[in-house]
Amino acid sequence: MSGDFTLVCITAASRHHWGTEVDIFDPDLLPRGQSLQLEPWEYEKGGYFFELSEFLAENLPHFDFALPFMNMQSNKKVGREPWHISYLPLAELASQQFSPEILPQAWKGENILGADCLISHLEQIFSEYIV
């Protein structure tokens, strides 16, 4: 693949589809009239959810949860998601079973626009975008 592009999510490749992931925020912490943007700055110092972020970082490990999109390998081209929580016992198992061979099977019978292009680049996509 060449060129600059942003890969948001490939159909059936989101960790949310595993049933082990959830995005978390507290609507009571948003200023009146402000809509949720799910941007990292909202969870950083000075952001609406900074205290929530600190609480999660401190407490999630005690309950087998983690923030998989916070400390990624440098070869990954995925943005930080301080709101994305993963239940590790099941997520690690699903991650071990998820492969470039599995994903096209999930697309069988579906009309996935660009599927041929995606399939021809699945190894690269997995190494750079799948966490």
C-alpha positions, 0 to 999 in steps of 0.5 A, spaced: 500 500 500 502 506 498 500 513 499 497 517 505 491 514 508 487 513 515 484 507 516 479 507 521 476 500 522 476 494 517 469 491 517 469 485 522 476 487 524 474 491 530 476 489 537 469 491 539 466 485 535 470 480 540 465 482 545 471 484 550 472 491 549 468 497 551 469 505 550 468 509 556 466 516 558 462 520 563 457 524 560 456 528 567 463 531 566 462 534 559 460 541 559 453 543 558 452 543 550 459 540 549 458 533 545 463 527 546 468 527 541 472 521 543 479 525 542 485 523 546 486 530 549 479 529 552 482 524 557 489 528 558 491 533 563 486 539 562 481 535 559 474 533 561 475 526 563 482 527 566 480 524 573 476 519 570 483 517 566 487 517 572 482 513 576 482 508 570 489 507 569 490 506 577 484 501 577 483 497 571 489 492 572 486 490 579 480 487 575 483 484 569 482 490 564 487 494 560 487 500 555 490 497 549 491 503 545 495 507 550 502 504 550 502 500 543 508 498 539 512 503 535 510 500 528 503 500 529 499 506 525 493 506 530 491 512 534 491 513 542 484 511 545 484 512 552 477 511 552 478 504 550 477 498 555 479 491 554 477 485 558 484 482 558 483 474 559 478 474 553 481 479 549 488 476 549 485 469 547 481 472 541 487 476 539 491 470 539 486 467 534 485 473 530 489 472 524 489 475 516 486 468 514 480 469 519 478 475 517 476 474 509 472 468 512 468 473 516 466 477 510 463 471 506 457 472 503 458 480 504 459 485 499 465 488 502 467 494 498 475 494 496 475 487 499 480 484 494 485 490 495 484 489 503 485 481 502 492 483 498 494 487 503 492 483 509 499 481 512 501 489 512 494 491 515 495 486 521 502 488 522 501 496 522 493 497 524 491 491 528 492 491 535 
